[in-house]
């Protein structure tokens, strides 16, 4: 025999705050279906979810185009008007400067931060130490 649920009744539901299936009190109904519940453990009110609705399978992660940084690097290198110099952690850099790193190769300074700068190398963008203030 299936008992009809109504506001004020207890029900097991997935709590979005506790991240567990726990006892809840039905707060609101939408016709014959449960709309909102309140967790008896933490007191948070939220939309009713059964434990089965929560379990979702993740899709495959999107593969990033490995050529994108290289294409951007080539375009930035062609446009760069800054002076080319060997990378030094104690050096001060400006946006557009070309740095030659002994491991990563040539890179273009794209952003400046306090004591750091973002440099785009052929393979990816890296945050590098600098003396910028």
N, C-alpha and C positions, 0 to 999 in steps of 0.2 A: 504494500500500500504506500503510494507516494503522497507525502504530506505537502500541502501548499505552503510555500515560504511567504513571510510578510515582514514588514519593518519591525525591528526589535528582536527578531529571532537570531539564534546563533548559527554560524556556518563556518566551515573550514575554507579559507581563501589564501591566496598568495599575497603576502604583505610586501609592498614595494620598498618600504624602509628597512624592514628586518631581513628581507630577501629569503623568507621561509614561508611554508604553508602553515598558518596558525589559526587559532579561533578568532573570529570576527563577529561583530554585531551588524546586522543589516540596517542601514540608515535610510536608503531610498530605493524605491521600486519604480520600474518603468513598465507598466502593464503587469505581466506575469513574470518578467525577468528582473533579476537583481541589478540595480544600477550602481549604488555606492555602499561601501562597508567601512567600518571603523575597527582597527586592530585592538584587541583586548590587551595585548602585550605592550605596545609602544604608544597607542592612542592616536595614531595617524589615520586620517580618513582618505580614501582613494577609491577609484573605480574597481568594481568587482572583477577579480581574475581567478580562474581556477588554476591549480598547479600545472595542468596539462597545457594551458595557453602560454605559459611562461617559457617552456622548453622549446627553443628555436634552434634550428641548425644554422650555422654560419655559412655564408657563401664563400666561394674561393676568393682569396685576396686578389685584387687587381694587380697585374704585373706592370710595373713602371717601365716606360720606354727607356732603355739604357742608353740610347743614342741622344736623348733630349739634352742632357748636360753638355755633351760634346758639341752639338749644333749651336747651342747658346754660347758656349765658350768661344767657338770660332767666330761667331758674329761679334761678340764683345771684344775679342782680340783685334779684329779688323777696325772697330770703331775707337778703341782705346787711344787716347792722346797723351796720357801721362807718361812720365819717364820710366824706363825699364831699369830695375836694379835687383841685386841679390837680396833675398828675404833675410831680415834680421829681426829677432824678437824685440829688440830695443829701438827699432826704427819707427819713424812717424810716416804714415801713409795718407794719401788723399784718394778720393774716389776716382777711378780710372787709371791709377798707377798699375804698371805691370811688374809683378814680382817673379823672380826666378828662384824656386825652392829646390833644394838639392835632392829631395825625394819625390815631390809631387809635380815638379816641372814648372812651366809658366802658368801664371794665374793673374786674374784681374781683380783689383780691389773694388767691391761692389757697395759695401756699407761700412760705416765707421761707428764704433762703439767706444766706450771708455776702456782703455787698455786692450782693445780687441778690434779686429776688422774681419769682415766676411770676404773671403777670396774665392772666386770661381776658378777651379782648376778643370782640366780636361774631363776628369771622371765625375767630380761632384763639387759642391760648394762646401768650404770648410771655414770654421771660426778659428782665426789665428791670433796669437798674442802680438801686441804692438805697444808702442809708447804713446799712443794718442790719448789726449785728455779731453 
